[in-house]
Amino acid sequence: MKIQLNKKDVLWNYIGIIMNLGGNFLILPFLLYFLDDNYYGIWNVFVSLGGIVALFDFGFNTTFARNITFCWSGAKKLTKESVEYSDNAEPDYRLMKKVLGTCRVIYFLISLVALFSLGTFGTAYICYVGRDIASVDYVIAWIVYGIAIFLNLYYGYYDSFLRGVGAIADVNKIKIFARLIQIVLVAVLLPLNAGIIGASVAYLAYGLFFRIIAQKRFYSYQNIGLELNKVKEKSTKKEIREMFCVIWHNAWRDGVVSLANYLCNQITIIIASLYLTLAETGAYSLAIQLAQAIVQIAAALYTAYQPTLQSAYVSRNEEKMKNVMSAIVLTFLLISIIGFAGLFAVGIPLLRIIKPSAILDPMCILGIGIYQMILKGRNCYTSYISSTNRVPYAKAFIVSGVLCVVFSLGFEQYLIPGIWGLIIAQILSQLVFNAWYWPLFVHRELQLKPIEMIPRGINEIGFFLKRK
């Protein structure tokens, strides 16, 4: 079934991303006001460790979403690279059922490993970082937060399944309502002196609601559940092994990419917690959150257009792929520039009103913002490559991630201690190769000149706006 993005999908995708990030910003004043600097700092360590555990997904989420799109678009057979094309645009439910069965087995095993890691290494690190905090509240909060991470990981694939069949509006509606539940609970619990435990409970409620409703919506979407039930053949162990081998070929590469993205982002918060005070770590994490929020909103079209890119690839529509890529890059650049201008004009002054003692260095935020634009802009281009069921950039990404860690530790220990050492290390790690090579790779393969992207992008956006 051909996936065609419409205004409703993009509108809800923007609302979903803005609400997700805006929800964090709505929660942020409560965290800053009701948690002291040490508790706010350790909360950000929670978030960073949660990011590590999310790496146990190891690329399966992205890979499953891509393969569900191929099944939904009528691919005859899934292969390790590319797909077997088909002129039939009807979904292959038998093939889809194999993918779903394989997914359940894999995520059950992943979640067990994650639970063990959370209970041992994660708890040990949290106790070490929070050793100067007299109360044990942060330990209880970590246990609740860890349970939430475990459940999110175990049922997290329904997000990718909904996106895989093009249900962009539905998945974002569910995220919005789940985020509203978290915001309300934070707004109620923290003023009642629930502290960091209350923040963890709210996060747990957010994840539970999203996973339960997403599961129900996937099976009801265009009667997917009924159609899957018509497939009486159950996947054998041999079929699951074969499907695993096909999916694993790119899943481990997507996993390496996820690990590299973590090393290029969240790991620096862990490094900061080793060299800086908890208050400084909190300030650095806040700057990253602000910059990431802007680039994620700017890249909303990139995330919404992923199923369309993949569907266009299955149907071999090269012109569509050129136009979509042009629209993605053009909107990303424009919204990023507008977003950072708004942050400096309105956002930073507002945060200083909420908490005058907060450490907010505009130049540091600008430096982090430049880095985040480089990182997300690079991902906009590699989204085209992954839509063709190839992940050739995995090794280069992991090298840049390792360089980021090495540079960060070296700068903090010997050259440029403090936040600026981390910022410079991150930027250098991308300029070495990834920041320029993959955009050049895509332009050459698509035979798309950079100057062409402006008219193509404008035309694609205009065509999209006229669509009902």
C-alpha positions in Angstrom: 0.0 0.0 0.0 1.6 3.3 -1.1 2.3 5.7 1.8 1.4 9.3 0.9 2.2 11.9 3.5 -0.7 14.4 4.1 -1.1 17.7 5.9 -2.7 15.9 8.9 0.3 13.6 9.3 2.8 16.5 9.2 0.6 18.7 11.4 0.3 16.0 14.1 4.0 15.2 13.7 5.0 18.8 14.4 2.5 19.0 17.3 3.8 15.7 18.6 7.4 16.8 18.6 6.6 20.2 19.9 4.5 18.7 22.6 7.1 16.1 23.5 9.8 18.8 23.7 7.4 21.4 25.0 6.4 19.0 27.7 10.0 18.8 28.8 10.0 22.5 28.9 6.8 22.6 30.9 8.2 20.1 33.3 11.6 21.9 33.4 10.4 24.9 35.6 9.0 22.4 38.2 12.3 20.5 38.2 14.4 23.6 38.5 12.1 25.2 41.2 11.4 22.1 43.4 14.7 20.2 43.0 17.9 21.6 44.3 21.0 21.7 42.1 22.3 18.3 43.2 18.9 16.6 42.7 18.5 18.3 39.3 22.0 17.2 38.3 21.4 13.5 39.3 18.0 13.6 37.4 20.0 14.4 34.3 22.2 11.4 35.0 19.1 9.3 35.2 18.2 10.5 31.7 21.6 9.8 30.4 21.7 6.3 31.9 18.3 5.7 30.4 19.8 6.6 27.1 22.4 3.9 27.5 19.8 1.3 28.2 17.8 2.3 25.2 20.9 1.3 23.2 20.0 -2.3 24.1 17.5 -2.0 21.3 20.6 -2.0 19.1 18.9 -0.8 15.9 16.0 -3.2 15.8 13.4 -0.4 16.3 14.6 1.4 13.2 15.1 -1.7 11.2 11.7 -3.2 12.1 10.0 0.1 11.2 11.7 0.1 7.8 10.8 -3.5 7.1 7.2 -3.0 8.2 7.0 -0.2 5.6 8.4 -2.5 2.9 5.8 -5.2 3.8 3.0 -2.5 3.8 4.2 -1.1 0.5 3.9 -4.5 -1.2 7.5 -5.8 -1.2 7.5 -9.5 -2.3 10.4 -10.4 0.0 12.7 -8.8 2.5 16.4 -9.1 1.8 19.6 -8.1 3.7 20.0 -5.1 1.4 17.4 -3.5 -0.8 14.1 -5.4 -1.4 12.5 -7.5 -4.0 10.2 -5.0 -5.8 6.6 -5.7 -6.6 4.0 -4.0 -8.8 1.4 -5.1 -6.3 0.9 -2.3 -3.8 -1.1 -4.4 -1.4 0.4 -5.3 2.0 1.9 -8.7 2.4 0.3 -9.7 5.8 2.0 -13.1 5.9 5.4 -11.4 5.6 4.4 -8.8 8.1 3.3 -11.5 10.6 6.8 -13.0 10.4 8.4 -9.7 11.1 6.1 -9.2 14.1 6.8 -12.6 15.5 10.5 -12.2 15.2 10.2 -8.8 16.9 8.5 -10.1 20.0 11.1 -12.8 20.6 14.0 -10.3 20.1 12.5 -7.7 22.4 11.8 -10.2 25.2 15.5 -11.1 25.2 16.6 -7.5 25.0 14.5 -6.4 27.9 15.8 -9.1 30.2 19.4 -8.1 29.5 18.4 -4.4 30.1 16.7 -5.2 33.4 19.8 -7.0 34.7 22.1 -4.1 33.7 19.8 -1.5 35.3 19.7 -3.4 38.6 23.5 -3.9 38.8 25.8 -1.5 36.9 23.2 1.3 36.7 22.4 1.3 40.4 26.1 1.2 41.3 26.8 4.3 39.2 23.9 6.2 40.6 25.0 5.5 44.2 28.5 6.6 43.3 27.4 9.9 41.7 24.9 10.7 44.5 27.2 9.7 47.3 27.2 13.2 48.8 23.4 13.4 49.0 22.2 12.5 52.5 18.7 11.3 51.6 18.0 7.9 49.8 15.2 9.5 47.8 17.3 9.4 44.7 17.8 5.6 45.0 14.0 5.0 45.3 13.5 7.4 42.3 16.1 5.5 40.3 14.3 2.2 41.0 11.0 3.6 39.7 12.8 5.2 36.7 14.5 1.9 35.9 11.1 0.1 35.9 9.8 2.7 33.5 12.8 2.2 31.2 12.4 -1.6 31.2 8.7 -1.4 30.3 9.3 1.3 27.6 12.0 -1.0 26.0 9.8 -4.1 26.2 6.8 -2.6 24.4 8.6 0.2 22.5 8.4 -1.4 19.1 4.7 -0.4 18.6 5.9 3.1 18.0 8.0 2.0 15.0 5.2 -0.3 13.8 2.7 2.6 13.6 5.2 4.7 11.8 6.0 1.8 9.5 2.4 1.6 8.2 2.3 5.4 7.8 0.1 6.1 10.9 2.1 9.3 11.7 -0.9 11.2 13.0 -2.0 8.4 15.3 1.3 7.8 16.9 1.7 11.5 17.6 -1.8 11.8 19.1 -1.0 9.0 21.5 2.3 10.7 22.5 0.6 14.0 23.1 -1.9 12.5 25.5 0.8 10.5 27.3 2.9 13.6 27.7 0.0 15.5 29.1 -0.4 12.8 31.8 3.3 13.2 32.7 3.0 17.0 32.9 -0.1 16.9 35.1 1.5 14.4 37.5 4.7 16.4 37.7 2.7 19.6 38.3 0.8 17.8 41.1 3.4 15.7 42.8 6.4 18.0 43.0 4.5 20.8 44.8 3.4 18.1 47.2 7.1 17.5 48.1 7.3 14.3 46.2 10.6 15.5 44.8 12.7 13.4 42.4 10.5 10.3 43.2 7.5 12.2 41.9 9.3 13.0 38.7 10.1 9.3 38.2 6.5 8.2 38.9 5.3 10.7 36.3 7.8 9.3 33.7 6.6 5.8 34.5 2.9 6.8 33.9 3.9 8.4 30.6 5.5 5.3 29.3 2.7 2.9 30.4 0.0 4.9 28.8 1.8 5.3 25.5 2.7 1.7 25.1 -0.8 0.3 26.0 -2.7 2.7 23.6 -0.1 2.3 20.8 -0.5 -1.4 20.8 -4.3 -1.2 20.6 -4.1 1.4 17.8 -1.7 -0.6 15.7 -4.0 -3.6 15.5 -7.0 -1.5 14.8 -5.3 0.6 12.1 -7.0 -0.2 8.7 -8.0 -3.6 10.2 -4.4 -4.8 10.5 -5.4 -7.1 13.4 -8.2 -8.8 11.4 -6.0 -9.2 8.4 -3.2 -10.7 10.5 -5.6 -13.1 12.1 -6.6 -14.4 8.7 -3.0 -15.7 8.3 -3.4 -19.0 10.0 0.2 -20.1 9.4 2.3 -19.6 12.5 5.9 -18.6 12.1 8.2 -21.6 12.7 11.5 -21.4 14.7 13.3 -21.8 11.4 11.4 -18.9 9.8 12.1 -16.7 12.8 15.8 -17.5 12.6 15.8 -16.7 8.9 14.0 -13.5 9.4 16.4 -12.6 12.3 19.4 -13.1 9.9 17.8 -10.8 7.3 16.9 -8.1 9.9 20.2 -8.5 11.8 22.3 -7.6 8.8 21.3 -3.9 9.1 20.0 -4.0 12.6 23.5 -4.2 14.1 24.5 -1.3 11.9 21.6 0.7 13.0 22.5 -0.3 16.6 26.1 1.0 16.0 24.6 4.3 14.7 22.4 4.5 17.9 25.5 3.9 20.0 27.5 6.5 18.0 24.7 9.0 18.5 24.7 8.3 22.2 28.5 8.8 22.4 28.1 12.0 20.4 25.4 13.3 22.7 24.5 11.9 26.1 27.8 10.4 27.0 29.3 13.8 27.4 26.8 14.4 30.3 28.3 11.4 32.0 31.8 12.7 31.4 30.7 16.1 32.7 29.4 14.5 35.9 32.9 13.1 36.5 34.8 16.4 36.0 32.2 19.1 36.8 30.0 19.8 39.8 26.4 18.5 39.7 25.2 22.1 39.3 27.5 22.6 36.3 26.5 19.2 34.9 22.8 20.3 35.2 23.6 23.6 33.4 25.4 21.7 30.6 22.6 19.2 30.3 20.0 22.1 30.2 21.9 23.7 27.3 21.9 20.4 25.4 18.2 20.0 26.0 17.5 23.5 24.6 19.6 23.0 21.5 18.2 19.5 20.8 14.7 20.7 21.2 15.2 23.2 18.4 16.9 20.8 15.9 14.3 18.1 16.6 11.5 20.4 15.8 13.4 21.6 12.7 13.8 17.9 11.6 10.2 17.0 12.1 9.6 16.8 8.4 12.5 14.4 8.2 10.9 12.0 10.7 7.5 12.3 9.1 8.8 11.7 5.6 10.7 8.5 6.4 7.9 6.1 5.4 7.3 8.1 2.2 11.0 7.9 1.3 11.0 4.2 1.9 7.7 3.7 -0.1 9.1 5.8 -3.0 12.2 3.6 -3.0 10.1 0.4 -3.2 8.2 1.9 -6.2 11.4 3.2 -7.7 10.2 6.8 -7.8 13.5 8.7 -8.0 12.0 12.1 -8.7 9.9 11.8 -5.5 13.0 11.0 -3.5 14.8 14.0 -4.8 11.9 16.3 -4.0 11.4 14.9 -0.5 15.1 15.2 0.3 15.1 18.8 -0.9 12.1 19.6 1.3 13.7 17.9 4.3 17.0 19.8 4.1 15.4 23.2 3.3 12.9 23.1 6.2 15.6 21.9 8.6 17.9 24.8 7.9 15.2 27.5 8.0 13.5 26.3 11.2 16.8 25.8 13.0 17.8 29.4 12.3 14.4 30.8 13.4 14.4 28.5 16.4 17.8 29.6 17.8 16.9 33.3 17.1 13.8 32.8 19.3 15.7 31.0 22.0 18.1 33.9 22.5 15.4 36.5 22.1 12.8 34.9 24.4 13.8 31.5 25.8 16.9 32.4 27.8 15.5 35.6 29.4 12.4 33.6 30.4 14.5 30.9 32.1 16.5 33.5 34.0 13.2 34.9 35.4 12.1 31.4 36.5 15.5 30.6 38.2 17.9 33.6 38.4 20.6 31.4 39.9 20.6 29.0 36.9 23.9 28.9 35.0 23.1 30.0 31.5 26.0 31.0 29.2 24.6 32.2 25.8 27.9 31.5 24.0 28.0 27.9 25.3 24.4 27.4 24.2 25.3 28.8 20.8 28.3 26.4 20.5 26.1 23.4 21.5 23.5 24.6 19.0 26.0 24.7 16.1 27.1 21.2 17.0 23.5 19.9 17.2 22.8 21.4 13.8 25.8 19.6 12.3 24.7 16.3 13.9 21.0 16.5 12.9 21.8 17.9 9.5 24.1 14.9 8.9 21.2 12.6 9.9 18.8 14.3 7.4 21.1 13.1 4.7 21.7 9.6 6.0 17.9 9.2 6.3 17.9 8.8 2.5 20.5 6.1 2.6 18.7 4.1 5.3 15.5 4.3 3.3 17.2 2.3 0.6 17.9 -0.5 3.2 21.6 0.3 3.4 23.6 1.5 6.4 27.1 2.1 5.1 27.8 4.9 7.5 27.8 2.8 10.6 31.5 2.4 10.9 32.2 6.1 10.3 29.6 7.1 12.9 31.1 4.8 15.6 34.6 6.2 14.8 33.3 9.8 15.3 31.6 8.7 18.5 34.8 7.2 19.9 36.7 10.4 18.9 34.1 12.4 20.7 34.7 10.5 23.9 38.5 10.5 23.5 38.6 14.3 22.7 36.2 15.1 25.6 38.3 13.2 28.1 41.6 14.6 26.8 40.3 18.2 26.8 38.8 17.9 30.3 41.9 16.3 31.7 44.7 18.2 30.0 43.7 21.0 27.6 40.4 22.8 28.0 38.6 21.9 31.3 35.0 22.9 31.6 32.0 23.0 29.3 33.9 24.5 26.4 36.2 21.5 26.3 33.2 19.2 25.7 31.7 21.5 23.0 35.0 21.8 21.0 35.5 18.0 21.3 32.1 17.3 19.9 32.4 19.6 17.0 35.8 18.4 16.0 34.7 14.7 16.1 32.1 15.5 13.3 34.2 17.8 11.2 36.8 15.1 10.6 34.5 13.2 8.3 30.8 12.7 8.8 29.7 16.4 8.6 30.7 16.7 5.0 31.1 13.2 3.5 27.5 11.9 3.7 25.8 15.0 2.3 28.3 14.8 -0.6 27.5 11.0 -1.0 23.8 11.6 -1.2 24.1 14.5 -3.7 26.2 12.4 -6.0 24.0 9.3 -5.8 20.8 11.2 -6.4 22.5 13.5 -9.0 21.1 16.4 -7.0 22.9 19.7 -7.0 22.7 21.7 -3.8 21.3 24.7 -5.6 18.5 22.5 -7.0 17.2 21.8 -3.5 15.8 25.2 -3.1 13.2 25.1 -6.0 12.6 21.4 -5.5 12.0 21.9 -1.8 9.7 24.8 -2.3 7.7 22.9 -5.0 7.4 19.8 -2.8 6.2 21.8 0.2 3.8 23.8 -2.1 2.5 20.5 -3.5 2.1 19.1 -0.1 0.2 22.2 1.2 -2.3 21.8 -1.7 -2.9 18.2 -0.9 -6.0 17.4 1.2 
